[in-house]
Amino acid sequence: MKERKIRLVPLRRNDREQFVLDNQEAFRYGALEEFGRRDSHFEEEGEIISRKTIETAIDNGEAYRIVQDGKPTGGAVIHTSGSRGELDLLFVSPDNHSNGVGYAAWREIEKLHPEVNVWETVTPYFETRNIHFYVNRCGFHIVEFYNSHHPDPNSRSDANNTRTDEPFEDGMFRFEKRL
């Protein structure tokens, strides 16, 4: 597949709301493709990924718009610390799926941070498109499977020991890419 020419542009304050909406649209599209309209995997009413999750990622990381031919076509949020990096969010408009935009964006992220030699990300077990993308296109490896019997050690619990930030108790894959 031909690699697309894209740019990563730092998210501007006046584009934040549209970034959130575009992210939700992309994730909702994936869930609807997999499960149809009767899905129970939503974090908030009608959304597979909540506004709070997206805004927390933006506030705690580096947010970028994926731009192709001068138009926003997706986005990414990353967090780096020394030689380690986390891909918190990566999304491409459903209109541009399977056109190499996501892969081109990932390559640009790697170029932005050559100091990072271990990248990490997670995705829900049902996002087969994402799993294929991370493993077969980007070179990540599945290294862990979080679920009710093996919770994410970084997730938080409330006073009743209930997980407060783990929306997919049925399972999340954790991926690593070592460069």
N, C-alpha and C positions, 0 to 999 in steps of 0.2 A: 504494500500500500504506500502510495506517495505521501511523504510527510508534509503537513500543512505549514504554511508560514503564519505564525501567530506571534502576538506580543503579550507579555504579562505587564499590566499597567496597575500600579498601586491603587487600591480602592479609594475613591474620593468620597468625602463625607456626604455630598449631595447625591451619590449613587448607592448609598447603603441600603435604602428601602428597596430599590429595584433588585439589588444583589440578593437580598433575603428572599424576595418573591421568586426570582429566577431559580434560586437554589431549591426552594420548596417545590416549584414546578418540576424540576428535573428529577428530584427524589420521588415525588408523587407519581410521575410518569413510570418510573421503574417499578414501583410497587403495584400499580394498576396493570402493567404489562404482565407481571408475575402472578398476581392474585385476583385481578379483576376488582370490581367495586366492593366486594364483600370482605375486604381486608381488615384484620384486627391488629395490624402492626403499626398503627399511627401513634406518634407521641402526643399530638393534640388533635382536636377535631379536624379531620380531613387532611392532616399533614403528616407525612412520614417522618419529617424532621421539624422540630419545633422552632419557632422564632427565637426562643431563649437559647437553644443549643447553637444556632447559627450566630446570634449576637455575641454569645460568650466566646465562641471561636474567634470571631473578628476582633473582639476586645483584647484577647490574650495572644494574638498571633499577627502574622503578616498576611494581609488580605490583598488579593490581586484579581483584577478582571482579566479574563482571557479575551483578547480582541483579535478579530480576523477581518481584514478588509475594512478597518475602521469601525467595526460594529462589535459590541459585546456579544460573545457567544458562550460564555460560561464564567466560572470563577474558581478560585482556590484560596485556601487559608492554610498556612504552614506555621510551624513554630520550630525554631532551631536553638540549640544550646551546645556550643562547642562542636564536637564531631557527630552529634546526634540530631536528627530532625524528625518531626512528626508532620504528616500530611493529615490535617484535621478535616478538610473538606476539599473535594474536587468534583466539579460538576460541569457538564456541557449541555447546552440547550438540546432538547430532544430532536429539534429540526436538524441538528448537526451530528447526531450519533452515527457511528460507523464511518466517519470521514477522516479519521486521524487527528482530530482536534485535541482530544484528551491526551493522546500520546505525545503530540507536539508540545502541549502545555507541560506535561511531566518532564520532558527533556529540558525545557526552559527552566523549570524549578531546580533541576539538578545543576544546571549551569550557574544559576544564581548563587548557589551555596556549594562550591567545590570543597569546602572544609568538612562538609558532612560526609561521613563514610557509613553511617547506618541510618536508614530511613525506616519509619514505622507508620502504620495506619491500621484502621479497623474498618470492617464493613459487616452488615448483618448477613446471617447465613443464607437468606433467601435472595440476596442480590447477586444472582449468578453472573450477570453481565459484568458487575464490578469485580467479582472473583476472577473471572477470565481475564479482564483487563489488567489487574494487578499482577497476576501470576504469569500469564502467557505473553502479555505485551511489554510490561514494565520490568519484569524480572524479580518481583517480590516472591517470598516464600511464606506459606502459612506456617506459623510457629506456635499458635495457641488457639484454643477454642473456648471462649467464655460462655458460660451458661449458668443455670441455677445451681448446678453442682460444683461449678468451678467459676466463681464470679471474678470479674475484673478487679484486681487488687487496688486499682486507682479510683474505683467508683466510691461514692460516698453513701453512708447510711444515716438515717434519721434516728431519733431517740428510741424508736421501736425496732431498730436494726433492720429496717426496710430500705432497700436500695433506692436512692432518690434520683440518680442520674443514669440509670441503666435501663433504657427503654426497651431493649430487645432481650428479655430474659431467656427467650428461646435459643439465643445464640448469636455470638459475634465472633468472626474470625479476626485474629491479630496477625498482621503481615510484617515481615522485615525484608529490607533489601540492604545487603552489605556490598559496598563498593570496594 
